[in-house]
Amino acid sequence: MTSKRIAIVGGGISGLALAVALAQAQNVTSQNASSTTPAFRIDIYESAREFGEIGLGMGMWPRPIAILERLGLSQEVEGVIFRAAGEVSMEFRKSDQPEGNLIHTFPTSVAAMNSFHRQDLQRLLLSRALENPNTRTHTAHRLVKLTQGDPLSLFFENGAIATADIVIGADGIRSNVRSQIFSPSYTQHQSPSSPLIPSNTAGKTAGVVAGAAPPKSDSEPPAPEYLGDCIYRGLIPVNTLPAEHLVRTDRFIIYGGKGKHVISYPISGGTHLNVGFFTRERDPAGPPVDLRTEFSGWEGVIGELLDHMPPNPLRSPLYALPHLSSFVSPDGKVALIGDAAHAMPPHLGAGASQALEDSYTLAPLIVSALTSGSDTEGALRAYDAARRPFVQALSDDTRLTKSLYQLCAPEIQIDGDKISAGAEAFFKESVGRLFAWSYASLE
């Protein structure tokens, strides 16, 4: 039997996790089935000249950690993770005043927030992916064109051409795969109501996110939407903090205030703090703001964090992707995962977690289809049905989460230097609901 070819476009966390999950699903199926699973080849195409994640720290909840463990990475994870060990996993504060106030704490006994440096997680996924002899990586391969056919044809900026039976777009928020399957050249034989055209119907699982402009035409690729916020990121070595410091280095902390907020949490085994300052900015291409001016008058710990931030923190405008009405191409041969499918704001710490869940869900569906000899289109559409409604609803929830952190939800009333008792109850109830997914069982 001719082996199938699976092309994964994008060598970040989602693409590498899928390669690992595919190899593991094949091994599990081979052990449990009376016949050997048909072989398939995995090619990972990365646009950069070498594998490397953009970004610094990332939080990760118990559910995605369980996925990494089920992928056989328990030992590797322990070498790079920071695990919350105290009674408090997360702390929420009102900090836009000289004396900050505690709003709420999230106990470790309910859900421990864990954290990584993004590059550490990518390295361990890459190492495991390359243990599979049927997985090959190709750097400096930026996709410029994808055409229908049997097989599909992939054209790269460096002049290389490849073919595949299944293509997975794991190439981020500005996905070239997504742009290609929306392009007239790819969908020329599809009706204007092709399942990948963004819907104009409002709702949790369909329609463009609030504030997004409608598409100009039925064939226009959906563009990321600027959310009006920027984050300034930096890493602070814990050993550079003064002996008597205000900064907590044992938990994830949200320092909230009207229209802006700050996050701080340990990564790299607790040796560094990952810090992010969120500001509202009209122009994503505008000059950086002065953070000391923006956060003047906030509680003392914020000044201490600013004292130890790098002189030129990484400024990242925040974007989200309008909801797609399918993560699968009209011909059923291409699927989108991770940010290519559902890029969302970072306020729930869900981006990388959902990318892992995409891969964990999709891989066994593909392997099962290959084993049974059934059409892999059914596998891709089953993935879409399983993942899209949930992850798009979660993306919507990030908007409410931001309004909590920045104390601007209509239900949050300020009483002097504190939020009102009713607002505090609303905050606690909302946090419990919004983060419930993060520790739900995989079963």
C-alpha positions in Angstrom: 0.0 0.0 0.0 1.3 3.4 -0.9 2.1 5.5 2.2 0.1 8.7 2.6 1.9 12.0 2.9 0.9 14.5 5.6 2.3 18.0 5.2 2.3 20.2 8.3 2.9 23.8 7.4 4.4 25.5 10.4 6.9 24.3 12.9 5.6 26.0 16.1 4.0 24.4 19.0 0.8 23.3 17.2 2.6 21.8 14.2 5.2 19.9 16.2 2.6 18.7 18.7 0.6 17.3 15.8 3.6 15.4 14.5 4.2 13.9 17.9 0.5 13.0 18.3 0.3 11.4 14.9 3.3 9.2 15.6 1.9 8.2 19.0 -1.6 7.5 17.6 0.0 5.3 15.0 1.9 3.3 17.6 -1.2 2.9 19.8 -3.3 1.8 16.9 -0.7 -0.7 15.7 -0.5 -2.3 19.1 -4.2 -2.6 19.5 -5.1 -3.6 15.9 -4.8 -7.1 14.3 -3.2 -5.5 11.2 -0.4 -3.0 10.9 -1.4 0.6 10.5 -0.6 1.8 7.0 2.6 3.9 7.0 2.5 7.6 6.5 5.1 10.2 6.0 5.1 13.5 7.9 6.8 16.6 6.4 7.0 19.7 8.6 7.6 22.9 6.6 8.9 25.8 8.6 9.3 29.3 7.1 12.2 30.4 9.3 15.7 29.2 8.7 15.7 27.4 12.0 13.1 26.3 14.5 12.5 28.9 17.2 9.4 30.2 19.0 8.5 33.9 19.0 7.6 35.0 22.5 8.7 34.5 26.1 6.7 32.8 28.8 3.4 30.9 28.6 1.0 29.7 31.2 -0.4 26.3 31.0 -3.2 24.7 33.0 -3.7 21.1 34.2 -5.7 20.0 31.1 -3.0 20.7 28.5 -0.4 19.4 30.8 -2.3 16.1 30.9 -2.2 16.1 27.1 1.6 16.5 27.1 1.8 13.6 29.6 -0.4 11.4 27.4 1.9 12.2 24.5 4.6 10.5 26.5 6.4 13.7 27.5 6.1 13.6 31.3 9.8 13.4 32.0 10.7 16.1 29.5 8.0 18.4 30.8 9.3 18.1 34.4 12.7 19.4 33.2 11.4 22.7 32.0 8.1 23.5 33.8 7.4 25.7 36.7 4.7 24.2 38.9 2.8 26.2 41.4 3.5 24.6 44.8 1.9 26.9 47.3 -1.8 27.2 48.3 -2.4 30.0 45.8 -2.0 29.4 42.0 -3.3 32.8 40.8 -3.9 36.1 42.5 -6.1 39.0 41.2 -5.5 42.5 42.5 -6.7 46.1 42.0 -3.4 47.8 41.5 -4.2 51.2 40.0 -3.6 53.1 43.3 -0.7 53.5 45.7 -2.0 50.8 48.0 -3.3 47.8 46.0 -6.1 45.5 47.1 -6.6 41.8 46.8 -9.7 40.9 44.8 -9.6 37.1 44.6 -7.2 34.1 44.7 -7.5 30.9 42.7 -6.4 27.9 44.9 -3.8 25.5 43.6 -6.0 22.7 44.9 -8.6 23.6 42.2 -6.2 24.2 39.3 -2.5 24.9 39.4 -1.2 27.3 36.8 2.0 25.9 35.4 4.4 27.8 33.1 7.1 27.3 30.4 9.4 29.3 28.4 7.9 28.9 24.9 11.3 27.8 23.4 11.7 25.1 26.0 8.3 23.6 25.1 9.1 23.8 21.4 12.5 22.2 21.8 11.1 19.2 23.6 8.3 18.8 21.0 10.8 19.0 18.2 13.1 16.5 19.8 10.3 14.0 20.2 8.9 14.6 16.7 12.3 13.8 15.2 12.4 10.4 17.0 9.9 9.2 14.4 11.9 8.0 11.3 9.0 8.9 9.1 9.1 12.6 10.1 11.2 15.1 8.1 11.6 18.8 8.7 12.3 21.5 6.1 13.3 24.9 7.2 13.3 28.1 5.1 10.2 26.8 3.4 7.6 29.6 3.3 4.4 28.5 1.5 3.3 30.8 -1.3 0.7 28.7 -3.1 -1.4 25.6 -2.4 -3.4 24.0 -5.2 -6.2 21.4 -5.2 -5.6 18.0 -6.8 -4.9 14.4 -6.0 -2.3 15.0 -4.5 -2.3 18.6 -3.3 0.6 20.7 -4.5 2.6 23.0 -2.2 4.8 25.8 -3.7 7.4 27.5 -1.6 9.1 30.8 -1.8 12.5 29.1 -2.2 11.3 27.5 -5.4 10.7 24.0 -3.9 7.5 22.1 -4.8 6.0 19.3 -2.7 2.9 17.2 -2.8 0.8 15.8 0.0 -2.5 13.9 0.5 -3.4 15.9 3.6 -2.2 19.4 4.5 -2.4 20.9 8.0 -2.1 24.6 8.4 -0.3 25.3 11.6 1.3 28.5 10.5 -0.1 31.0 12.9 -2.4 34.0 12.9 -1.2 35.2 9.5 -1.5 31.7 8.0 -0.6 31.4 4.4 -2.5 28.1 4.3 -5.7 29.8 5.4 -5.2 32.6 2.8 -4.7 30.0 0.1 -7.8 27.9 0.8 -9.8 31.1 0.8 -8.3 32.3 -2.5 -10.3 32.2 -5.8 -7.6 30.0 -7.3 -8.2 27.3 -4.7 -12.0 27.7 -4.4 -12.8 28.4 -8.1 -14.9 25.3 -8.3 -16.7 26.0 -5.0 -20.0 27.8 -4.6 -20.0 31.3 -2.9 -21.4 29.6 0.2 -18.3 27.5 0.6 -18.0 26.3 4.2 -14.8 28.2 4.8 -16.4 31.7 4.1 -16.8 33.6 7.4 -20.4 33.7 8.4 -22.2 37.0 9.1 -24.5 35.3 11.6 -23.9 36.4 15.2 -23.5 33.8 17.9 -21.0 31.8 19.9 -19.9 29.4 17.3 -20.5 31.3 14.0 -20.1 34.8 12.8 -17.4 37.4 13.0 -16.2 38.4 16.5 -17.6 41.6 17.9 -16.1 44.7 16.2 -14.7 42.8 13.2 -15.4 44.2 9.8 -17.4 41.9 7.5 -15.5 40.4 4.6 -15.4 42.6 1.4 -16.2 39.6 -0.8 -17.1 36.0 -0.5 -13.6 35.0 -1.6 -11.6 37.4 0.6 -9.4 35.7 3.2 -10.3 36.6 6.8 -7.9 39.1 8.2 -6.8 39.3 11.8 -8.5 42.0 13.8 -6.5 44.5 15.8 -8.0 44.6 19.3 -6.8 48.1 20.4 -4.3 46.7 22.9 -0.6 46.1 23.0 1.5 44.0 25.4 5.0 44.9 26.5 6.9 41.7 27.4 10.1 41.1 29.3 11.9 38.5 31.4 13.3 39.4 34.8 15.9 37.1 36.3 14.7 36.4 39.8 18.3 36.6 41.2 18.5 40.3 40.1 15.6 41.3 42.5 16.7 43.0 45.7 16.8 40.9 48.9 13.7 42.7 50.2 11.4 42.8 47.2 7.7 43.3 46.8 7.4 41.0 43.8 5.8 37.5 44.3 7.8 34.9 42.5 5.7 31.8 43.3 2.4 32.4 41.5 0.6 33.9 38.6 -0.6 37.5 39.4 -2.9 39.8 37.5 -2.5 43.4 38.6 -5.7 45.1 37.3 -6.7 48.7 36.7 -9.0 50.8 34.7 -8.2 50.2 31.0 -4.9 48.4 31.5 -3.3 45.6 33.5 -0.1 43.8 34.2 0.7 40.1 34.5 3.7 38.4 36.2 4.5 34.7 36.7 7.6 32.5 37.0 9.0 30.4 34.2 12.1 28.3 33.5 11.9 26.4 36.7 11.3 29.6 38.7 14.6 31.3 37.6 12.8 34.1 35.7 9.7 36.1 35.9 7.7 36.6 32.7 6.1 40.1 32.8 3.6 41.7 30.5 2.2 45.3 30.6 -1.1 45.6 28.7 -2.0 49.1 27.4 -4.7 50.5 25.1 -3.3 52.0 21.9 -5.1 53.2 18.9 -2.4 52.5 16.4 -0.7 49.1 16.3 2.2 50.6 14.3 2.5 53.7 16.5 5.5 54.5 18.8 5.9 52.6 22.1 4.3 54.3 25.1 6.2 55.3 28.2 5.3 52.5 30.7 6.3 54.6 33.7 3.8 57.3 32.6 1.1 54.8 31.8 1.4 53.1 35.2 2.1 56.1 37.3 0.4 56.0 40.6 0.0 52.2 40.7 1.0 50.1 43.7 4.7 49.9 44.5 5.2 46.4 43.1 4.5 47.7 39.6 7.4 50.3 39.9 9.6 47.5 41.1 8.8 45.4 38.0 9.5 48.4 35.8 12.8 48.9 37.5 13.9 45.4 36.4 12.3 45.1 33.0 14.6 45.1 30.0 15.3 48.6 28.6 13.4 47.8 25.4 10.6 45.3 26.1 9.1 43.4 23.3 6.0 45.3 22.1 3.3 43.1 20.5 0.0 44.5 19.2 -2.8 42.1 20.1 -4.9 40.6 17.3 -7.7 38.0 17.0 -9.1 36.0 14.1 -12.7 36.4 13.1 -14.6 33.1 13.6 -14.4 30.8 10.6 -17.4 28.6 9.8 -15.1 25.6 9.2 -11.5 24.7 10.0 -11.5 22.4 6.9 -11.2 23.3 3.3 -14.0 22.8 0.8 -12.4 19.8 -0.7 -11.9 18.2 2.8 -8.1 17.8 2.3 -6.8 20.8 4.4 -7.3 21.5 8.0 -6.3 24.5 10.2 -5.1 24.1 13.8 -3.8 26.5 16.5 -3.7 30.2 15.7 -4.2 29.6 12.0 -7.7 28.5 13.0 -8.6 30.5 16.1 -6.1 33.0 17.2 -7.4 34.7 20.3 -6.3 37.2 22.9 -4.0 35.8 25.6 -6.2 36.7 28.6 -7.2 33.2 29.5 -3.8 31.6 28.9 -5.5 29.4 26.3 -3.7 29.9 23.0 -1.0 27.2 23.2 -3.3 25.0 25.3 -5.9 25.0 22.6 -3.3 24.3 19.9 -2.2 21.2 21.9 -5.8 20.1 22.2 -6.4 20.6 18.4 -3.4 18.3 17.7 -4.5 15.7 20.4 -8.0 15.6 18.9 -7.0 15.5 15.2 -4.2 13.0 15.2 -6.1 9.8 16.2 -8.9 10.7 13.8 -6.5 10.8 10.9 -4.7 7.6 12.0 -8.1 5.8 12.5 -9.2 6.8 9.0 -5.9 5.6 7.4 -6.2 2.3 9.4 -9.7 1.6 8.3 -9.1 2.8 4.7 -11.9 5.3 5.0 -11.9 8.8 3.5 -9.7 11.1 5.5 -12.1 14.0 4.7 -14.4 12.5 7.3 -11.6 12.6 9.9 -10.9 16.3 9.2 -14.6 17.2 9.4 -15.0 15.2 12.7 -12.1 17.3 14.1 -13.9 20.5 13.0 -17.1 19.4 14.6 -15.4 18.5 17.8 -13.2 21.5 18.2 -14.6 24.6 16.5 -17.7 25.3 18.6 -15.8 25.0 21.9 -12.7 27.0 20.9 -14.6 29.8 19.3 -16.8 30.2 22.4 -13.6 30.2 24.5 -12.2 32.9 22.2 -15.3 35.0 22.9 -14.8 34.5 26.6 -11.4 36.1 26.4 -13.2 39.5 25.8 -15.0 39.2 29.1 -11.8 38.1 30.8 -10.1 41.3 29.7 -13.0 43.4 31.0 -12.6 41.7 34.4 -8.8 42.3 34.6 -9.2 45.9 33.5 -12.2 46.5 35.9 -14.4 47.8 33.1 -17.2 45.1 33.0 -20.6 46.9 33.6 -21.1 44.7 36.7 -17.9 45.9 38.3 -18.6 49.0 40.4 -15.7 50.8 42.2 -16.3 51.7 45.9 -13.5 54.1 46.9 -10.2 52.2 46.4 -12.0 48.8 46.3 -14.5 47.1 44.1 -17.9 46.8 45.6 -19.0 43.6 47.4 -21.4 42.8 44.6 -18.7 43.3 42.0 -16.3 41.1 44.0 -18.9 38.3 44.0 -19.4 38.8 40.2 -15.6 38.7 39.7 -15.2 35.4 41.6 -18.1 33.7 39.9 -16.9 34.8 36.5 -13.3 33.6 37.1 -14.6 30.3 38.2 -16.7 29.9 35.1 -14.1 31.3 32.6 -11.4 29.0 33.8 -13.4 25.8 34.3 -12.2 24.4 31.0 -8.6 24.5 32.2 -8.9 21.7 34.7 -11.7 19.7 33.1 -10.9 16.0 32.7 -9.8 14.7 29.2 -12.2 11.8 29.5 
